[in-house]
Amino acid sequence: MLKRILVALVALPYVFAAILAFPPVVWTVTVCAISGIAAFELLRAAGGGKITKAMEWVSILSAALIPAGVHLGYWTLSVTGCTLLVMVICFVCAIHDYDGEHHNIGFFHILLCLMAGVVIPNALAALIALMAQENGRFVLFLAVCLAFITDGGAYFVGVFLGKHKGILRVSPNKSLEGFIGGFVTGILFALIFGVIIANTQHLQANYISLAVCGLAGALVTEIGDLSFSLIKREFQIKDFGHLLPGHGGMLDRFDSMIFCGPIVLCITECLPAFGGVL
């Protein structure tokens, strides 16, 4: 737990500064790096050593390019172009492999590359789109903190109060109390954050939007964590990587963000969380 806390104390100030203080391009570069590393980790974890270098690198390149394309205002073009690029390279590799003796590359591996190179970065790209909204830095901060705090609430409530463990086989160490703690923590944070922004930045806070963000964001955050636990169970690994001591790999830390970012974007596009100056 000590390593987990120390890494968080180092990483979180940078993340918060990239969101609230640095030019938007710094946050874009950060998301591109997260997305590319996450793609690499997923391919190594689930590829079974059958992903060719060409398939691996085109997926990682695509994962970095999609968030960058969103920053430049070309979300549709970047996703469409990268999807086509990954499909072409992967199918060419699979067709070439089929002429060989062992037939290592199958349809699963092509779908895996599309998941790593297109689906995950497209979801993470929502974190770039949030920055572009009106008062986007605060909405983005809400989404990122909502995922972290829901995860943290579930973890600490589970550690100190968790009694009913093993309710889900995919993650037997998680407890019912932890799930409830994460859910409640996420909702409370969203509402308290609205009060803080309204009083410190003198913006109009839409508490209905914030409540919906807290409710839906906390729910999908926990689903995201369980979803990637399912992948780890299937491939019998503890963590996707070792980049962040105490947390595992980049994908271990940002798995819930893949779900939380898009849902907050969808909600705030329909119901803006913060309005004009009071």
Secondary structure by P-SEA (a helix, b strand, c coil): caaaaaaaaacaaaaaaacccccaaaaaaaaaaaaaaaaaaaaaacccccccaaaaaaaaaaaaaaaaaaaaccaaaaaaaaaaaaaaaaaaaaaaaaacccccccaaaaaaaaaaccaaaaaaaaaaaaaaccaaaaaaaaaaaaaaaaaaaaaaaaaccccccccccccccccaaaaaaaaaaaaaaaaaaaaaaaaacccccaaaaaaaaaaaaaaaaaaaaaaaaaaaaaaccccccccccccccccccccccccaaaaaaaaaaacccccccc
